[in-house]
């Protein structure tokens, strides 16, 4: 427990051991106590003392299950830390309750898992690159000889190699996102300009002629990581195009609502009529296709959206229509609204 002024009011023996508290530290400022150790966030970057969950709770925040590394005596201890403010009836903060759980072993296992994924992906990419390059050379040679049928076979090999490379990248990214090691490069983004650019950049790999873009009038600004946002959009468009009738058009709609920007990839079903009302929403991510076979794309897209402070959901039924939605706050995960302030 912390008092309102940041003093360690009480700590059980387990908490003292985890934080390295001495008997005399109870009754002392937790800032001074934590200053003796090096703190790190889940991404391994040094964490300032004021960012420790207990002190954040004293400022009115509720923090749940934040991994904090404490480097002491030549080794790192990882603690899953939660903290809630203790609020009196009048609204004043009387202190903060902090709970700790030692997750060092779990963290070590995760690091071994990530290392194994990196090694396996590296070893697979070497022969895969050779297959890809040689298939491209073969395709070119067959084209020069006018062997169109054989050229199509080579194209299938090239497409499969590209897909395998994308799957490897998705596997690596999923590990990085889950471990908190994926850092976002946030900047103001003009959605009304960026989305058409993303479609143009991916025209060779994606049938963008089947994507109908609907944008709101006027500029739309959010704070986001451009590369990660592109990854989310392309993943959802790929799922949408794969799950609609052959040659059918998929709509990509962007709208503003409730201080957030909402994106929707609308997938028509074989019995879909353009003016039908939407089906009741479903929170299940397996509604688009009976086998739920999205691969890693949707999983990573959801995690990237959540890292941006947003949310992802699916609506619809397999036999009629479906829509993949995600929403991002105007201010992004940092909470700073990039929209211009209206003149007084």
Protein Blocks (a to p, Z undefined) as FASTA:
>chain_A
ZZfkopafbdcfklmmmnopafklgopafklmmmmpccddfkopacdfklpmklmmmnop
acehiacdddeehiacdddddddddddfkopafbdcdddddfklmmmmmmmmmmmmmmmm
mmmmmmmmmmmmmmmmmmmmmmmnopaklmmmmmmmmmmmmmmmmmmmmmmmmmmmmnop
accddddddfklmmmmmmmmmmmmpcfklpccdddedjddddddfklmmmmmmmmmmmmm
mmccehiacddddddeehiacdddddddfkbcfkbccddddfbfklmpmnlpnbjmlmmm
mmmmmmnopacddeddfklcccddddddfklmnopafbdcddZZ
